[in-house]
Amino acid sequence: MDTPRQAPFHLCEEPVQHWRIGPVTVARVVEGITEFSARMFLPELTEEQIDAAGAWAAPFFTEDKRRLLLSCHSFLVKTPDTTIVVDTCVGTHQPRSMQTDPTFLDRLSAVIPGGRDGVDAVVCTHLHFDHIGCNTIEVDGVLQPTFPNAQYLVAEPELAATLADDHMDVLDESIRPLLDAEVLYPVAPDHRIDPWTCLVPSPGHSPGHVCLSIETDTATAVITGDAVHSPLQFTYPSVSAEIADHDSAEATRTRERLVALLADTDTLVLGTHFPTPTAGHLRGGPLPWIEPVEGLDLVGPLRVPR
């Protein structure tokens, strides 16, 4: 069995993709894709279950089905009022069990209208290292907010838990510089950002984990964070990432609620760790599955649909 530190890593060779949700546009910028032993990361998931799920699940595993493919990417959400970055990936501050691409931040900045200065809010779905590594950037030996005009939003229970137990060693590089700059805002787990976006409580993987809901008059979407690492966890909600979860039983209950809420609706599901196809509609039945929705290739900065 391999450990996360030995997991193979693939640089992203795909173009930036984007999806439209009414007047809101969401783009995916990939840092890289990591292979994990499926038995290690999702120990309760069997090969028989993978086979039973069907062909739709194939893109999320290596060909031999022994290794899980996890993409690490940021979502850029552009509403009529607000430019939002959802999670900032691994970054380059220190060696981590998941690798990084040093060009990632430049690629992300190129998609943002106005570059890093143009971001209004950064949503931290939770405070694990692979979601907040580019929260800060080093300038003249000092760590500063990467997005200088943004409010960094984190659920109050998540921040409290991390301040009490920094088991992922993220405080000094990804959190305290934001507190010092007075740009980190602890918010309620159901905090509304603007008329189109709000946080959704989804604890379990971490104490104060949140998803991001996008709601318009004509369409809806949800960005999962790590409530779901693999779409197979929609098919089998009791299958947990025990190696990474704070409370796997609560994480299971969260996934069961998400399945009940999303199955057989038109809500677009955007998986924070799903490689291509990253987005789709959840279809119900004895074995829920994701019907893919392809994104459009993005050229130049992201814009709000006209």
N, C-alpha and C positions, 0 to 999 in steps of 0.2 A: 504494500500500500504506500502511495506517495504522500508526502506532506505538502501543505500549501506552498512552502518555500521552494519545492522542487517542481511545482506545476509549470508545464509548458505555457509560453505566452506568445501571442500572435499580434503583431502590429496591424492596425486597421488599414485596409486597402480599399475600403468602400467609400463612396461619396457621402457627404452629409445628406440625410434624408429629412423630409418634413411632411407634416400632416396638417390639414385644416379642420378646425372644429368651429364652425360658424365664423365669427369675426376674430377668432384666436388661431394663431399658428404655432405649432410645436416642431422644433428641429432636434435631431439626435446627433451629437458629436461624440464619436467613439474614441476612448483612450486606448483600448486594446481588448483582446479576448483571451481568457485564461482557461486552460483545461484542468479540471479537478477530477480526481477519482470519484465516480458517482457513489461508490460504496462508502467512501469517507465522508463526503459532503451531505449526502442524503441516505443515511445508512438503512432506512426502512424501505427504500425504493428498490424493487426487484426487477430483474430482467424480464420476468413474465409480465409485470405491470407495464413496463415500457413497451413490450410487444403488443399488449392488449390495447394500449392507448391508440395505436395505429400510426400510419405513415406521417401524419401531421407533426408528430413529435421528433422526427428524424433530425431536423436542423439544429436541435438543441443538444445533440450528443455527437461524439465521434462515431465513425462508421461502425466500430465494434460495440458500441453502446456502453462501454465501460467507463467513459469519461464524459463528464458534464461540461458543456461549453457555457461559460459565463462572460458576458460582455460587461465592460465597465465604461459607462458613458454618462455624459451630462445631457439633460434636456434644457433647451432654451425655449421659453414660453413667451410669446409676444401677444399681449392683449391690446385693445385700443388705448389703454391707459398706462400699462406697466410692462417693463422688460424684466423677466424673471429667469434666473439660472437655478435649476433643480439639481442639487448635488454636484460636487466639484472633483470627484474621482480621487485617485491615489496621490498624484503629485510627486515631487522630487525631493522633498525635505530630508528623507532618510530611507534606507533600504526597508522594504516591506515584503510581506509574504506574497503579495500580488505586485507584479512589475508595472512599469509605467512607460509612456512614450514621451520623451522630453519635448516633442513638438506639439503636444496636446493643447497646452494653454494658448499657444499662438493660433492653432487651428480653431479653437473655440472663440477666441477674440475676433477672428476674421468674420465670423458669422453674426456677431452682435452689432447692430446699428450703433455707431459711435464707439465701438470697441469696448474695452473693459470699463471705461468711464460711463458707458451708456446703460449699465445694469442698475435697475431700481431696487431689486430684492434678490437675495439668495436664499432659497429654501433648503435647509438641511433636514432631509427626511429623518435622519438620525445621525449620531456622532461617531460612527465607525470610520476607521482610517480611510477606507476606499470610497468614502462619500464626502470627505471634507479636506482632502489633501491639498487642493488648490485654493482653499479659503484665503490663504495668505501667500505673499510673495516677498522674497528678500530684496531689499533695496539698501545699498551701502551697509550691509551687515545687519540690518534691522528688519524684522518681519512686520509687514504692513498688510492691510486688507488688499486682496487682489482686485476687488471691485470697489474703488474708493467712494463711490456715491451711493452704494447699496446699503440697505438694511439687511443684515443677516438674521434670518428667522429660524428659531428652534423651539420646539415644544418645551414648556417649563419643566415637565417631569423628566425629559431627556437630559436637559442641561443639569438639573439637580443631581441626577444619578451619575453623570459623568464627572461632575465636580467632586462627588463623594468617592468615586472609584474609577480612576483613569487607567483601566486595565489594558487599553489599546494604545496608551502613551501618545495621546493626541492633544492634551491641554496646552503644552508649551508652544507648539508650532501652529495649531489650527484653531484654538479657542481663546487663550489668554490675550494674544495680540488684538483680537477683535473686541474683547472686553476692555482692554486698555484704550482702544480707539473709540469706545462707546458706540460701536456699530452692531453689536450682537444684542438682539431683542428676544428675550424669553416671552413666548406667547402661549395662549391657550391652544390645546391640541385641535380645536375646531376653528381656529382663527381665520377670518376672511381677509384676503389681501386686497381684492378689488371686486367689482361686480361680477367678474367672471371666474375667479379662482378662490379656493379656500382649502384649508387643511382638513384632513379626515383622520381622526384617531384610529390607529391600527397597532396597538401594543402587542408585544410578545417577542418579536425578534430583538427588540430593545425596549426599555421601560416606557419611553415616550415616543415611539415610532409614529410617523404620520405618512399618509399618502397625500397627493395633491389632486383635488377634484377641479375639473374645468366644466363650467356650466354656461351654456348660451341658450338663446331662444330656439335654436334649430338643431343643436347637437351637444353631446356631452362626452367627456373623456376622464380617465383616471390614470395618474402616474403611480405605479405600485410601490416605489421604494423597495425595501427588502421584506415587505409582507409576503412577497412571493419571489423566490430566487429563480425558479424554473416554472414554466407554464404547467409542467406535470403536477405541481402542487395545487393547481386548480382541479385537476383530475382526481388527485388523491390528497385532499387537504390535511390529512393526519400525518403525511410525510413531512418531516421537519429537518431543517439544517441544524441538527443538535450541536454541532461543533461551534456554531456561531450564535445560537439563540440565547437570549436572556431567560425566556420562559417558553419552552416549546409547546406546552399545553395551551397557553394563551395565544401563541402564534397560530395554532390550529384553529382555535375559536375565531380568530380574526379572519383567517382564510375561509372558513365556513360562512361567515357573514358576507364576505366579498362575493363568494359564489352565489349566495342567495340574492344579493343585490344586483349583480351584473349579468347573470346567466339569461340568455335569450332577450337581451336588450340591445339597443343600438349604441350603447356606450363604448367608446373606443378604449381598449386596455393597452397602456403603454408600459412595457416591462422594463424596469430599471436595470436588470441584468440579462434581459433576453437578447441574444444575438439576432440577426436577421432570420426570420421576420420578427421585428421588435414589437409590432402593434397588431391588434386584431380584435375581433368580437368573441366574447365567451359564449359558447353554445352549451346548453344544458343536456340532461339525460343521465343515464347511469354512470357514464364516464365523460364528464364535461371536457370540452376541448376548445382550442383557439382557432377561429377562422381568420387567416392572415389578411391584413389590409396593408398593401404596399405603400410606402412613402414615396414622395416625389423627390428626385435629386435636386439639391439646392445649389444655385450658382449665385455668389455674392451674399451680402448681408440679408438676414431674415426680415421680411416685411409683413405687416398686417394685411390680410386679404381685402381687396377693394370690392 
